[in-house]
Amino acid sequence: MSANLVVLSGPSGVGKSSVIREALKELPTTWLSVSATTRKPRPGEVHGENYFYVSNEEFDHMIVHDELLEWAEFAGNRYGTPRVSAQEKLANGIPVLLEIEVQGARQVRESMPDAVLVFLEPPAWADLEARLAGRGTESASQIQERLDVALKELESSGFFDYVIINDDVSRAARELVQYLT
Ligand code: 5GP
């Protein structure tokens, strides 16, 4: 039996993780994939929980051995979804959620056309700027790089099956829950 695969995309700083955390309280059986990344951990992030933090060489190895369901370069680092764990969950009837950026969502659409693609959008551009600056995890130039990418990502929202506006985390999470059930 294969269960549903849902992708949540959206610009950096829009609040994807907060909305997912809230939504998963309602969906204890849904499995959130843990990505591999070449980005360095932020303070408080845990290997195996937030990401699998790998070297460039390890990431190359995963690409060459076709171990990633999708992957993309984002703001100077690479990020990818380990293939086997997601496929095993789906094969066992467990719904899977991916939190990935837009290039990855496009790859998932190609390889798994039945996936539901959801885009999380900020209520206003200023919210994105404020959130990225407020979390204090990136330098000014890294924030600018993420905002430049965000502009392009927002133009891609029409590609997605559903768009959720993150005007309120609980409300946005309830909407996401609908797409996961
Ligand atoms: P961050 O560095 O802020 O944790 O993530 C940067 C961006 O990469 C976010 O938009 C996040 O959703 C995305 N991302 C995280 N994991 C993956 C992944 O496995 N694949 C892709 N394509 N994007 C990812």
Residues whose N, C-alpha, C, O or C-beta is under 5 A from the ligand:
A	BS01	5GP	G10 S12 S35 A36 E70 W71 A72 F74 Y79 G80 T81 E99 I100 E101 G104
